[in-house]
Amino acid sequence: MEAKITKRLVDHVQAGDKDLLVFDTVLKGFVLKVTPKGTKTYLAIYRMGGRDTPKQKVTIGRHGSPWTPDQARTEAEKLLASVRKGTDPAAEKKARTKRGATVADLADDYLTQHVDVKNKPSTATGFRRLVEKEIKPALGKLQVDKVTRADVAKLHHDMRDTPRQANQTLAVLSKMFSLAEVWGMRPDGTNPCKRIERYRENKRERFLSTPEVERLGKVLAELDQSGEVHETVLAGLRLLLLTGCRVGEVLALRWADVVDGALLIRDAKAGARVHSIGALAQALLADLPRKSEWVLPGVRAPEKPLSASTLGHAWERIREKAGLADVHLHDKRHTVGTYAGQAGANAFLVRDKLGHKTLAMTGRYVNRDADPLRELSDKIEGRIMGALNAGAATAKGEAIDNVVPLAKPAGRKPT
């Protein structure tokens, strides 16, 4: 396929049954590869000679931060210019190992050959940040085969005030040096990260109490009435709290993924799964307008899903208004897990409700019937929606009669 590689094209090109190559019409040799899983990677393809010589390729990087089409094309221009001068970028890359590659070289290979290929874009962004901000400045100029455990331990120690980030950096370095052994940059069994003790991390265990959910419900109802916050954003916040799904999972939902009593989570952290939901979450979904293929379409561009930044910025304002300044969006997921445990669910049901990998081996001996999950979902959703609706009733000055029916507050015209 030939076309000008633009952001619009990259965003809309669809994956097929096999790798799709899009050859740029602006710069010969600049190529976009789309895998069957939808991974989009920029390449430079060239020949070191005439038509009879084999094609060579160099991976520039996966689409996304920092690689936009324009930035990737600029990098491809540099690589192809070196080809015209007689330098083979692919051979040069391999030769670095023999010359004594630096940690910066190893980091670049780690990002392009491992992270960009095997990790999700959101994960890749985090790893790239650690590499550029922490690893390269501290160790980048050292030769890969000269790095010692003392070098790595010093970097880990220097980051002691941020223990979680220190441990993540150590994990990234460990993977980098494991790959260095595979790629011949270091002898086998010499990973300098071994036996460096990780820092103890303070795990976050914040969840919303029932009174806090009531306060949130009151604020959501007031915003629904005033129209101050878009209805899609409010629906997303309610859906997160009822289902316990991750933010990315909810934002990626298409209407085709909503089936009888369940959501098809196609690109989950622990792999694709069927996520059971209860009657109240189903009712919330049934009440949403179907203006797009997306359950939560973008506010200004409904042909795209609602963005995480739009949802996050709205939540920052809403949580302040509700007196929940320390509550993160992910804490809604913690709330569902906590309520599941308080409802008497065992560890296996909580794991399946939240789609965790934990207890995977033991789970083979547990009956993973959907009915207990659906019953558990009904209990959790009933408690959460009861509190939300109690808050909404307070916002409207109504008397609370147990649990009010699930309905959007009146007074707001549909958009």
HELIX and SHEET records of a PDB file:
HELIX    1   1 LYS A    7  HIS A   12  1                                   6    
HELIX    2   2 PRO A   69  ARG A   84  1                                  16    
HELIX    3   3 PRO A   89  ARG A   99  1                                  11    
HELIX    4   4 VAL A  103  ASP A  109  1                                   7    
HELIX    5   5 TYR A  110  VAL A  115  3                                   6    
HELIX    6   6 ASP A  116  LYS A  118  1                                   3    
HELIX    7   7 PRO A  121  LEU A  130  1                                  10    
HELIX    8   8 VAL A  131  ILE A  135  3                                   5    
HELIX    9   9 LYS A  136  LEU A  139  1                                   4    
HELIX   10  10 VAL A  144  LYS A  146  5                                   3    
HELIX   11  11 ARG A  149  ASP A  158  1                                  10    
HELIX   12  12 PRO A  163  VAL A  182  1                                  20    
HELIX   13  13 THR A  210  SER A  226  1                                  17    
HELIX   14  14 GLU A  231  THR A  243  1                                  13    
HELIX   15  15 VAL A  247  LEU A  251  1                                   5    
HELIX   16  16 TRP A  255  ASP A  257  5                                   3    
HELIX   17  17 ALA A  279  ALA A  286  1                                   8    
HELIX   18  18 ALA A  308  LYS A  321  1                                  14    
HELIX   19  19 ASP A  331  GLN A  342  1                                  12    
HELIX   20  20 ALA A  347  LEU A  354  1                                   8    
HELIX   21  21 THR A  362  TYR A  365  5                                   4    
HELIX   22  22 ALA A  370  LYS A  396  1                                  27    
SHEET    1   A 5 GLU A   2  ALA A   3  0                                        
SHEET    2   A 5 LEU A  20  ASP A  24  1                                        
SHEET    3   A 5 PHE A  30  VAL A  34 -1                                        
SHEET    4   A 5 LYS A  40  ARG A  47 -1                                        
SHEET    5   A 5 LYS A  55  ARG A  62 -1                                        
SHEET    1   B 3 VAL A 258  VAL A 259  0                                        
SHEET    2   B 3 ALA A 262  ILE A 265 -1                                        
SHEET    3   B 3 ARG A 273  SER A 276 -1                                        
END                                                                             
